[in-house]
Amino acid sequence: MENIDGLSLVNLSFLKNGPYSLTIEAGECIGLTGKSGVGKSQLLRAVADVIAHKGDCYLNGTSCLELSPPKWRTMVAMVPAESFWWYDTVGSHFDPKLERVDSLELLGKLGFTSDVMSWQISRLSTGERQRLALLRTLVTDPKVLLLDEPTASLDKKMVDAVEQLLADICLLRRTACLWVSHDLDQLFRVAGRVFRVEQDGLTEEAC
């Protein structure tokens, strides 16, 4: 395949959905919307190579079939709507490299100070978990972000903060972003293009 700087979906299908074809350039954010149950989250999972699929995904011209799923997911990283936590404290889920200046800056932009690393997971609100799950992904510096309703549990102030942070990440790191939301107004704010997910393909939404 032609070496495109970004992510390409080529006839991607899963379960009874698809095929889906789409190219997301490096630094571009594309929004996905659609009715509940149509398969938006499953589409992200297929792109992340979490579920079985036909067709292919390419990152900078390299097929996901050429890489192990764990390796692919370090570069094409999904932030699910409901995050998973395995240990008792927040810090146990992060690499010690979080102490880097840029990582601490991310903490601040998401409304935290470094003492959050000592917090018990059990004390976190849904919104705090959502922001920390996003942080957990951003510190690994993926090439592509797959975001499933990343601000659904946040108040307006934090929604604005997360939208600005992700816009900066796309611009400065040249990270490609595929953002799922039911909020069309939000998608038109954050994305250059917005598509409606149907069972048999994608339809571009007009502003």
C-alpha positions as CSV (number, residue, x, y, z in Angstrom):
1,M,0.0,0.0,0.0
2,E,1.1,3.6,-0.6
3,N,3.0,5.0,2.4
4,I,0.4,7.4,3.8
5,D,1.4,9.5,6.8
6,G,-1.5,8.5,9.1
7,L,-4.0,5.7,9.6
8,S,-6.0,4.1,6.8
9,L,-8.9,1.6,7.1
10,V,-9.4,-0.5,4.0
11,N,-12.6,-2.5,3.7
12,L,-12.6,-3.1,7.4
13,S,-15.5,-5.3,8.5
14,F,-16.5,-7.1,11.7
15,L,-19.5,-9.1,12.9
16,K,-22.2,-8.0,10.5
17,N,-20.8,-4.5,10.0
18,G,-18.9,-2.9,7.2
19,P,-17.0,-2.6,5.0
20,Y,-15.5,0.7,6.3
21,S,-12.8,2.6,4.4
22,L,-11.3,5.9,5.7
23,T,-8.0,7.7,5.8
24,I,-7.0,9.9,8.8
25,E,-3.9,12.0,8.2
26,A,-1.3,12.6,10.9
27,G,-2.5,15.4,13.1
28,E,-6.1,15.1,11.9
29,C,-9.1,14.5,14.1
30,I,-12.1,12.8,12.6
31,G,-15.4,12.5,14.5
32,L,-17.7,9.5,14.4
33,T,-21.4,9.6,15.5
34,G,-24.4,7.3,15.0
35,K,-27.3,5.7,16.7
36,S,-26.8,3.7,19.8
37,G,-25.9,0.0,19.1
38,V,-24.8,0.6,15.5
39,G,-21.2,-0.4,16.2
40,K,-19.2,2.7,16.8
41,S,-17.3,1.3,19.8
42,Q,-16.8,-2.0,18.0
43,L,-15.4,-0.1,15.0
44,L,-12.8,1.4,17.3
45,R,-12.1,-2.1,18.8
46,A,-11.6,-3.5,15.3
47,V,-9.2,-0.7,14.4
48,A,-7.3,-1.4,17.6
49,D,-7.2,-5.1,16.6
50,V,-9.0,-6.1,19.8
51,I,-11.8,-8.0,18.0
52,A,-11.6,-10.2,14.9
53,H,-12.1,-8.4,11.6
54,K,-11.7,-8.6,7.9
55,G,-10.0,-6.1,5.7
56,D,-7.0,-4.2,7.0
57,C,-5.7,-1.1,8.8
58,Y,-2.4,0.6,7.9
59,L,-0.3,3.0,10.0
60,N,2.1,4.9,7.9
61,G,1.8,2.2,5.3
62,T,2.4,-0.7,7.7
63,S,-0.4,-3.2,8.0
64,C,-1.7,-4.3,11.4
65,L,-1.2,-7.9,10.1
66,E,2.5,-7.3,10.0
67,L,2.7,-6.5,13.7
68,S,1.7,-8.4,16.9
69,P,-1.5,-7.0,18.4
70,P,0.3,-5.6,21.5
71,K,2.8,-3.8,19.3
72,W,0.0,-2.4,17.1
73,R,-1.9,-1.1,20.2
74,T,1.2,0.8,21.5
75,M,0.9,2.9,18.3
76,V,-2.9,2.8,17.8
77,A,-4.2,3.2,21.3
78,M,-7.9,3.1,22.4
79,V,-9.3,4.9,25.3
80,P,-12.6,3.1,26.0
81,A,-15.7,4.7,27.5
82,E,-15.3,2.7,30.6
83,S,-11.7,2.3,31.8
84,F,-10.2,-0.7,33.5
85,W,-8.0,-0.6,36.6
86,W,-6.1,-3.6,38.0
87,Y,-4.2,-2.3,41.0
88,D,-5.2,-0.5,44.2
89,T,-3.5,2.8,43.5
90,V,-3.4,5.2,40.6
91,G,0.4,5.2,40.4
92,S,0.6,1.5,40.0
93,H,-0.9,1.8,36.5
94,F,1.8,4.3,35.3
95,D,5.4,4.0,34.3
96,P,7.8,5.8,36.6
97,K,8.7,8.0,33.6
98,L,5.5,9.9,34.4
99,E,7.8,12.2,36.4
100,R,9.1,13.7,33.2
101,V,8.3,17.4,32.8
102,D,5.9,16.9,29.9
103,S,4.0,14.2,31.7
104,L,3.6,16.4,34.8
105,E,2.3,19.2,32.5
106,L,-0.3,16.8,31.2
107,L,-1.4,16.0,34.7
108,G,-2.0,19.7,35.4
109,K,-3.9,20.2,32.2
110,L,-6.2,17.4,33.2
111,G,-6.8,19.0,36.6
112,F,-4.5,16.9,38.8
113,T,-1.3,17.3,40.8
114,S,1.3,14.7,41.3
115,D,-0.2,13.5,44.5
116,V,-2.9,11.8,42.5
117,M,-0.5,8.9,42.0
118,S,-0.9,7.9,45.6
119,W,-4.7,7.9,45.5
120,Q,-6.7,4.7,45.9
121,I,-8.7,3.7,42.8
122,S,-11.7,3.2,45.0
123,R,-11.9,6.9,45.8
124,L,-12.0,8.1,42.2
125,S,-15.1,9.5,40.7
126,T,-16.2,8.4,37.2
127,G,-14.9,11.6,35.7
128,E,-11.5,11.3,37.5
129,R,-11.2,7.8,36.1
130,Q,-12.0,9.0,32.7
131,R,-9.4,11.7,32.8
132,L,-6.7,9.4,34.3
133,A,-7.5,6.8,31.6
134,L,-6.8,9.4,29.0
135,L,-3.6,10.4,30.7
136,R,-2.5,6.7,31.0
137,T,-2.7,6.6,27.2
138,L,-1.2,10.0,26.4
139,V,2.0,9.3,28.3
140,T,2.7,6.4,26.0
141,D,2.8,8.8,23.0
142,P,0.8,6.7,20.5
143,K,0.6,7.7,16.8
144,V,-3.2,7.3,16.8
145,L,-5.8,7.9,19.5
146,L,-9.1,6.0,19.4
147,L,-11.4,7.9,21.7
148,D,-14.8,6.5,22.8
149,E,-16.9,9.3,24.4
150,P,-13.8,10.7,26.2
151,T,-15.7,13.5,27.9
152,A,-19.0,11.9,28.7
153,S,-18.6,12.0,32.5
154,L,-17.0,15.5,32.7
155,D,-18.3,18.9,33.6
156,K,-18.1,21.7,31.1
157,K,-14.9,23.1,32.5
158,M,-13.1,19.8,32.1
159,V,-14.8,19.1,28.7
160,D,-13.2,22.4,27.5
161,A,-9.9,21.5,29.0
162,V,-9.8,18.0,27.5
163,E,-10.9,19.3,24.1
164,Q,-8.1,21.9,24.1
165,L,-5.5,19.3,25.3
166,L,-6.4,16.9,22.6
167,A,-6.3,19.6,19.9
168,D,-2.8,20.5,21.1
169,I,-1.7,16.8,21.1
170,C,-2.9,16.4,17.5
171,L,-1.2,19.6,16.4
172,L,2.1,19.3,18.3
173,R,2.7,15.5,18.2
174,R,1.0,15.0,14.8
175,T,-1.2,12.4,16.4
176,A,-4.2,11.2,14.4
177,C,-7.5,11.0,16.3
178,L,-10.7,9.1,15.8
179,W,-13.3,10.5,18.2
180,V,-16.6,8.8,18.9
181,S,-19.4,10.9,20.4
182,H,-23.2,11.3,20.4
183,D,-22.7,15.1,20.7
184,L,-22.6,16.5,17.2
185,D,-21.8,20.0,18.4
186,Q,-18.7,18.7,20.1
187,L,-17.6,16.7,17.1
188,F,-17.9,19.8,14.9
189,R,-15.7,21.7,17.4
190,V,-13.0,19.1,17.6
191,A,-13.0,17.3,14.3
192,G,-12.1,18.5,10.8
193,R,-14.5,15.9,9.3
194,V,-17.5,14.0,10.9
195,F,-19.0,10.7,9.7
196,R,-22.1,8.9,10.7
197,V,-21.5,5.2,11.3
198,E,-24.1,3.0,9.6
199,Q,-24.0,-0.8,9.6
200,D,-22.8,-0.9,6.0
201,G,-20.5,2.1,5.9
202,L,-19.8,5.7,6.7
203,T,-21.7,8.8,5.6
204,E,-20.1,12.2,5.9
205,E,-22.0,14.8,8.0
206,A,-22.4,18.4,6.8
207,C,-21.7,21.1,9.3
